[in-house]
Structure formats: C-alpha cells, structure tokens
C-alpha cells in the first residue's frame, strides 16, 4: 500500500511538473516540422491568441499565455525576425506597442491549426469523454489552489 501511494505521488508530481505538457510540446514541434511549419509551440500560443484578436499589447499576450514580460519580449523579438508579427506604436499610448500579425503570420493559421488538432488527437487517443472531463476538473482545481 505504502509503495503504491509513493508511486502515485511521483506520478502526480510528474504530471503537474510539466512532463506531460513538455511531451505534448515536443510532439507538436515535431508535427509542425513534418508539415514544414517553422514555428515553436510557444510561438503557436501567441499566434493562436492573435488570430482571435489582432493588435494587442505585449502585456495582454503575457496575461493570455501566462508568460512574464522578459520571456514575451524575447518571443516577440524572434517572431518579428521570422516575419510573423510586427510591433506598431500604439496611437493612444505612445509608450506601448501593439503586436500585429503579418501576412505570413495570418497565412500560417489554417495549416498550423490542422497540425495542432492532429497532435491533440494523438495525445488524447484512447481517452473517454468522462476521463477527459475528470482530468480537466482535477487540473482546474489544482490550478485554482495554486495560482497567485
């Protein structure tokens, strides 16, 4: 009984420790490459937000993707170099830039959404709706208990 309990604790910590999301990110990265989509899963989360709502502040992207400012700045710098996004001065507040998609950034949407859905299907293969629902509820509770 004691050994079983320890194993479960290790498993739970492995899951909550990001091993699962890291594995899914690796799979998503490989699948993007397989379809010649030159973005990272991290860049994908930013694009996903911008496809729904283009022209937002870096702070809004930080909040949406749970990233800190320095990480987001680096991410946007790289995405600008790849010609996925462009910073445009905010007409209302000159101190901030708004992040806009480029044509290239917009053109990636359809194919990368397809690849992301394919990756998710692969990751969730063999799970029932009930199992997914319970997992979602458990993770939501853990997140609520631990978020600042």
FIDRENKOL-133750 format. One record per residue: residue number from 1; x, y, z of N, C-alpha, C in turn; chain. Coordinates in nm, 2 decimals. Last residue first. Layout:
residues N
(NUM,(X,Y,Z),(X,Y,Z),(X,Y,Z),'A')
...
***
This chain:
residues 148
(148,(-0.15,3.25,-0.80),(-0.13,3.36,-0.71),(-0.24,3.46,-0.71),'A')
(147,(-0.27,2.91,-0.80),(-0.24,3.04,-0.87),(-0.23,3.15,-0.77),'A')
(146,(-0.34,2.68,-0.66),(-0.20,2.73,-0.65),(-0.17,2.86,-0.72),'A')
(145,(-0.61,2.63,-0.68),(-0.55,2.62,-0.55),(-0.41,2.68,-0.54),'A')
(144,(-0.64,2.65,-0.96),(-0.71,2.74,-0.87),(-0.65,2.75,-0.73),'A')
(143,(-0.50,2.42,-1.03),(-0.46,2.55,-1.08),(-0.52,2.66,-0.99),'A')
(142,(-0.65,2.21,-0.91),(-0.51,2.23,-0.87),(-0.46,2.37,-0.91),'A')
(141,(-0.89,2.25,-1.06),(-0.89,2.27,-0.91),(-0.74,2.29,-0.86),'A')
(140,(-0.81,2.19,-1.32),(-0.86,2.33,-1.29),(-0.86,2.35,-1.14),'A')
(139,(-0.73,1.93,-1.29),(-0.63,2.02,-1.32),(-0.68,2.17,-1.29),'A')
(138,(-0.99,1.82,-1.24),(-0.88,1.80,-1.14),(-0.78,1.91,-1.16),'A')
(137,(-1.13,1.88,-1.47),(-1.18,1.93,-1.35),(-1.07,1.93,-1.24),'A')
(136,(-0.98,1.74,-1.66),(-0.99,1.88,-1.67),(-1.03,1.95,-1.54),'A')
(135,(-1.02,1.48,-1.57),(-0.89,1.53,-1.58),(-0.89,1.68,-1.58),'A')
(134,(-1.30,1.46,-1.62),(-1.25,1.45,-1.48),(-1.11,1.51,-1.48),'A')
(133,(-1.30,1.48,-1.90),(-1.38,1.57,-1.82),(-1.33,1.58,-1.67),'A')
(132,(-1.15,1.26,-1.98),(-1.11,1.40,-2.01),(-1.17,1.50,-1.92),'A')
(131,(-1.32,1.06,-1.88),(-1.18,1.07,-1.83),(-1.13,1.21,-1.86),'A')
(130,(-1.55,1.11,-2.04),(-1.56,1.11,-1.90),(-1.42,1.13,-1.84),'A')
(129,(-1.46,1.06,-2.30),(-1.50,1.19,-2.27),(-1.50,1.21,-2.11),'A')
(128,(-1.16,0.84,-2.28),(-1.31,0.87,-2.29),(-1.34,1.01,-2.26),'A')
(127,(-0.87,0.80,-2.47),(-0.93,0.85,-2.35),(-1.08,0.87,-2.38),'A')
(126,(-0.76,0.72,-2.71),(-0.79,0.62,-2.61),(-0.86,0.67,-2.48),'A')
(125,(-0.57,1.01,-2.76),(-0.61,0.88,-2.81),(-0.64,0.78,-2.70),'A')
(124,(-0.46,1.25,-2.70),(-0.57,1.21,-2.62),(-0.63,1.08,-2.67),'A')
(123,(-0.25,1.28,-2.88),(-0.22,1.28,-2.74),(-0.33,1.23,-2.65),'A')
(122,(-0.38,1.28,-3.13),(-0.28,1.18,-3.10),(-0.25,1.17,-2.95),'A')
(121,(-0.53,1.51,-3.10),(-0.60,1.38,-3.12),(-0.50,1.27,-3.08),'A')
(120,(-0.33,1.70,-3.09),(-0.41,1.68,-2.97),(-0.49,1.55,-2.98),'A')
(119,(-0.22,1.68,-3.34),(-0.14,1.65,-3.23),(-0.22,1.62,-3.11),'A')
(118,(-0.44,1.77,-3.49),(-0.39,1.63,-3.52),(-0.31,1.59,-3.39),'A')
(117,(-0.45,2.03,-3.40),(-0.57,1.94,-3.38),(-0.52,1.79,-3.39),'A')
(116,(-0.21,2.12,-3.51),(-0.23,2.12,-3.36),(-0.34,2.03,-3.32),'A')
(115,(-0.25,2.09,-3.78),(-0.15,2.02,-3.72),(-0.17,2.01,-3.57),'A')
(114,(-0.46,2.28,-3.81),(-0.48,2.14,-3.85),(-0.38,2.05,-3.78),'A')
(113,(-0.33,2.51,-3.73),(-0.45,2.47,-3.66),(-0.47,2.32,-3.69),'A')
(112,(-0.15,2.53,-3.94),(-0.10,2.50,-3.81),(-0.21,2.46,-3.71),'A')
(111,(-0.31,2.58,-4.16),(-0.23,2.46,-4.16),(-0.19,2.43,-4.02),'A')
(110,(-0.44,2.83,-4.09),(-0.52,2.71,-4.13),(-0.44,2.58,-4.11),'A')
(109,(-0.22,3.02,-4.02),(-0.33,2.98,-3.93),(-0.39,2.84,-3.97),'A')
(108,(-0.03,3.13,-4.18),(0.00,3.00,-4.11),(-0.12,2.94,-4.04),'A')
(107,(-0.12,3.37,-4.27),(-0.12,3.26,-4.36),(-0.10,3.12,-4.29),'A')
(106,(-0.06,3.54,-4.06),(-0.20,3.51,-4.08),(-0.21,3.38,-4.17),'A')
(105,(0.22,3.56,-4.08),(0.16,3.51,-3.96),(0.01,3.47,-3.98),'A')
(104,(0.23,3.67,-4.34),(0.29,3.54,-4.32),(0.23,3.48,-4.19),'A')
(103,(0.12,3.92,-4.29),(0.05,3.83,-4.38),(0.10,3.69,-4.36),'A')
(102,(0.16,3.96,-3.93),(0.19,4.00,-4.07),(0.11,3.90,-4.16),'A')
(101,(-0.03,4.08,-3.65),(0.01,3.97,-3.74),(0.06,4.03,-3.87),'A')
(100,(0.09,4.31,-3.40),(0.00,4.27,-3.51),(0.06,4.16,-3.59),'A')
(99,(0.10,4.45,-3.09),(0.15,4.34,-3.17),(0.05,4.30,-3.28),'A')
(98,(0.16,4.78,-3.01),(0.06,4.68,-3.03),(0.12,4.58,-3.13),'A')
(97,(0.36,4.93,-2.76),(0.34,4.89,-2.89),(0.23,4.79,-2.90),'A')
(96,(0.35,5.23,-2.55),(0.33,5.08,-2.57),(0.32,5.06,-2.72),'A')
(95,(0.38,5.49,-2.54),(0.48,5.42,-2.46),(0.47,5.27,-2.49),'A')
(94,(0.17,5.61,-2.67),(0.30,5.60,-2.74),(0.40,5.51,-2.67),'A')
(93,(-0.15,5.53,-2.67),(-0.04,5.54,-2.57),(0.09,5.51,-2.64),'A')
(92,(-0.29,5.55,-2.91),(-0.35,5.60,-2.79),(-0.24,5.63,-2.68),'A')
(91,(-0.13,5.43,-3.10),(-0.17,5.57,-3.12),(-0.23,5.63,-2.99),'A')
(90,(0.14,5.22,-3.04),(0.00,5.25,-3.00),(-0.03,5.39,-3.02),'A')
(89,(0.35,5.12,-3.30),(0.33,5.21,-3.19),(0.18,5.23,-3.17),'A')
(88,(0.37,4.78,-3.37),(0.33,4.91,-3.42),(0.30,5.00,-3.30),'A')
(87,(0.56,4.50,-3.45),(0.52,4.59,-3.34),(0.49,4.72,-3.41),'A')
(86,(0.45,4.21,-3.62),(0.52,4.34,-3.62),(0.47,4.42,-3.51),'A')
(85,(0.50,3.86,-3.69),(0.44,3.97,-3.62),(0.52,4.10,-3.64),'A')
(84,(0.65,3.70,-3.86),(0.52,3.65,-3.82),(0.44,3.76,-3.76),'A')
(83,(0.93,3.73,-3.93),(0.82,3.80,-4.01),(0.68,3.74,-3.98),'A')
(82,(1.12,3.64,-3.77),(1.06,3.54,-3.86),(0.95,3.60,-3.95),'A')
(81,(1.16,3.87,-3.62),(1.27,3.82,-3.71),(1.21,3.72,-3.81),'A')
(80,(0.92,3.85,-3.47),(0.94,3.97,-3.57),(1.05,3.93,-3.67),'A')
(79,(0.97,3.63,-3.32),(0.86,3.63,-3.41),(0.87,3.74,-3.51),'A')
(78,(1.18,3.73,-3.16),(1.21,3.62,-3.25),(1.10,3.61,-3.36),'A')
(77,(1.04,3.93,-3.02),(1.16,3.96,-3.10),(1.19,3.85,-3.20),'A')
(76,(0.85,3.78,-2.89),(0.81,3.87,-2.99),(0.92,3.91,-3.08),'A')
(75,(1.02,3.64,-2.71),(0.94,3.57,-2.80),(0.89,3.66,-2.92),'A')
(74,(1.13,3.85,-2.56),(1.22,3.76,-2.64),(1.14,3.69,-2.75),'A')
(73,(0.90,3.94,-2.44),(0.98,4.03,-2.53),(1.07,3.95,-2.62),'A')
(72,(0.82,3.72,-2.29),(0.74,3.76,-2.40),(0.81,3.86,-2.50),'A')
(71,(1.03,3.71,-2.10),(1.01,3.60,-2.19),(0.93,3.64,-2.32),'A')
(70,(0.99,3.96,-1.97),(1.11,3.94,-2.04),(1.10,3.82,-2.14),'A')
(69,(0.71,3.93,-1.86),(0.75,4.03,-1.97),(0.87,4.00,-2.04),'A')
(68,(0.60,3.58,-1.84),(0.65,3.71,-1.79),(0.69,3.80,-1.90),'A')
(67,(0.30,3.41,-1.94),(0.44,3.44,-1.95),(0.48,3.57,-1.89),'A')
(66,(0.03,3.33,-1.99),(0.10,3.30,-1.86),(0.25,3.32,-1.87),'A')
(65,(-0.10,3.41,-2.21),(-0.01,3.29,-2.22),(0.06,3.26,-2.10),'A')
(64,(-0.25,3.63,-2.13),(-0.31,3.53,-2.20),(-0.23,3.40,-2.21),'A')
(63,(-0.05,3.80,-2.02),(-0.16,3.75,-1.94),(-0.23,3.63,-2.00),'A')
(62,(0.11,3.85,-2.25),(0.17,3.79,-2.12),(0.05,3.73,-2.04),'A')
(61,(-0.07,3.98,-2.41),(-0.02,3.85,-2.45),(0.04,3.78,-2.33),'A')
(60,(-0.10,4.21,-2.26),(-0.22,4.13,-2.29),(-0.18,3.99,-2.33),'A')
(59,(0.16,4.31,-2.28),(0.10,4.27,-2.15),(-0.02,4.18,-2.17),'A')
(58,(0.18,4.38,-2.55),(0.26,4.26,-2.50),(0.20,4.22,-2.37),'A')
(57,(-0.15,4.45,-2.68),(-0.03,4.49,-2.61),(0.05,4.36,-2.57),'A')
(56,(-0.28,4.36,-3.01),(-0.29,4.37,-2.87),(-0.15,4.41,-2.81),'A')
(55,(-0.36,4.28,-3.29),(-0.33,4.42,-3.24),(-0.35,4.44,-3.09),'A')
(54,(-0.63,4.04,-3.30),(-0.50,4.10,-3.35),(-0.48,4.24,-3.30),'A')
(53,(-0.76,3.78,-3.18),(-0.77,3.92,-3.15),(-0.63,3.98,-3.19),'A')
(52,(-0.73,3.53,-3.30),(-0.86,3.56,-3.24),(-0.88,3.71,-3.22),'A')
(51,(-0.47,3.54,-3.37),(-0.57,3.51,-3.48),(-0.71,3.54,-3.43),'A')
(50,(-0.35,3.59,-3.13),(-0.36,3.70,-3.22),(-0.45,3.67,-3.34),'A')
(49,(-0.36,3.33,-3.01),(-0.43,3.45,-2.95),(-0.45,3.56,-3.05),'A')
(48,(-0.20,3.19,-3.19),(-0.34,3.15,-3.16),(-0.42,3.26,-3.10),'A')
(47,(0.04,3.31,-3.16),(-0.03,3.32,-3.28),(-0.18,3.29,-3.26),'A')
(46,(0.11,3.23,-2.90),(0.09,3.37,-2.93),(0.01,3.39,-3.05),'A')
(45,(0.12,2.95,-2.94),(0.03,3.00,-2.84),(0.00,3.15,-2.86),'A')
(44,(0.33,2.94,-3.13),(0.19,2.90,-3.16),(0.09,2.95,-3.07),'A')
(43,(0.55,2.99,-2.98),(0.51,3.09,-3.08),(0.37,3.06,-3.12),'A')
(42,(0.56,2.75,-2.84),(0.55,2.87,-2.77),(0.50,2.98,-2.86),'A')
(41,(0.60,2.56,-3.05),(0.47,2.56,-2.97),(0.45,2.69,-2.89),'A')
(40,(0.75,2.74,-3.32),(0.76,2.66,-3.20),(0.62,2.66,-3.13),'A')
(39,(0.75,2.71,-3.68),(0.72,2.78,-3.56),(0.74,2.69,-3.44),'A')
(38,(0.74,2.64,-3.97),(0.86,2.68,-3.90),(0.83,2.77,-3.78),'A')
(37,(0.61,2.37,-4.11),(0.57,2.49,-4.04),(0.68,2.53,-3.94),'A')
(36,(0.64,2.12,-4.25),(0.72,2.24,-4.28),(0.66,2.37,-4.23),'A')
(35,(0.52,1.91,-4.13),(0.44,1.98,-4.23),(0.51,2.11,-4.27),'A')
(34,(0.72,1.84,-3.95),(0.68,1.74,-4.05),(0.60,1.81,-4.16),'A')
(33,(0.72,2.05,-3.78),(0.83,2.03,-3.87),(0.80,1.94,-3.98),'A')
(32,(0.48,2.00,-3.64),(0.50,2.13,-3.72),(0.61,2.11,-3.82),'A')
(31,(0.55,1.76,-3.52),(0.45,1.76,-3.62),(0.45,1.89,-3.70),'A')
(30,(0.75,1.85,-3.34),(0.79,1.75,-3.45),(0.68,1.75,-3.56),'A')
(29,(0.59,2.02,-3.18),(0.71,2.07,-3.25),(0.74,1.98,-3.37),'A')
(28,(0.41,1.83,-3.08),(0.36,1.94,-3.16),(0.47,2.00,-3.24),'A')
(27,(0.59,1.68,-2.92),(0.52,1.62,-3.03),(0.47,1.72,-3.13),'A')
(26,(0.68,1.87,-2.74),(0.78,1.81,-2.83),(0.71,1.75,-2.95),'A')
(25,(0.43,1.93,-2.62),(0.50,2.03,-2.69),(0.60,1.97,-2.79),'A')
(24,(0.39,1.68,-2.49),(0.29,1.73,-2.60),(0.36,1.84,-2.68),'A')
(23,(0.60,1.69,-2.31),(0.59,1.58,-2.41),(0.50,1.62,-2.53),'A')
(22,(0.53,1.91,-2.16),(0.66,1.91,-2.23),(0.66,1.81,-2.34),'A')
(21,(0.29,1.83,-2.04),(0.29,1.94,-2.14),(0.42,1.95,-2.22),'A')
(20,(0.41,1.62,-1.89),(0.30,1.59,-1.99),(0.30,1.70,-2.09),'A')
(19,(0.58,1.75,-1.72),(0.63,1.65,-1.81),(0.53,1.62,-1.92),'A')
(18,(0.49,1.94,-1.54),(0.50,1.98,-1.68),(0.56,1.87,-1.77),'A')
(17,(0.43,1.87,-1.29),(0.56,1.92,-1.31),(0.59,1.97,-1.45),'A')
(16,(0.21,1.72,-1.29),(0.19,1.86,-1.26),(0.32,1.94,-1.28),'A')
(15,(0.32,1.47,-1.36),(0.22,1.53,-1.45),(0.21,1.68,-1.42),'A')
(14,(0.49,1.43,-1.15),(0.55,1.43,-1.29),(0.45,1.50,-1.38),'A')
(13,(0.32,1.43,-0.94),(0.41,1.54,-0.95),(0.47,1.54,-1.09),'A')
(12,(0.18,1.19,-1.00),(0.10,1.32,-0.99),(0.20,1.44,-1.01),'A')
(11,(0.39,1.01,-0.97),(0.32,1.02,-1.10),(0.25,1.16,-1.11),'A')
(10,(0.45,1.03,-0.70),(0.55,1.06,-0.80),(0.49,1.09,-0.94),'A')
(9,(0.21,0.95,-0.59),(0.25,1.08,-0.57),(0.36,1.12,-0.67),'A')
(8,(0.21,0.68,-0.69),(0.11,0.78,-0.73),(0.15,0.92,-0.71),'A')
(7,(0.43,0.58,-0.54),(0.43,0.58,-0.69),(0.33,0.68,-0.74),'A')
(6,(0.33,0.60,-0.28),(0.45,0.68,-0.33),(0.46,0.69,-0.48),'A')
(5,(0.12,0.42,-0.29),(0.09,0.56,-0.27),(0.21,0.65,-0.31),'A')
(4,(0.26,0.18,-0.33),(0.17,0.22,-0.43),(0.14,0.37,-0.42),'A')
(3,(0.40,0.17,-0.09),(0.48,0.18,-0.22),(0.39,0.23,-0.33),'A')
(2,(0.19,0.13,0.09),(0.27,0.25,0.10),(0.35,0.27,-0.03),'A')
(1,(0.08,-0.12,0.00),(0.00,0.00,0.00),(0.09,0.13,0.00),'A')
***
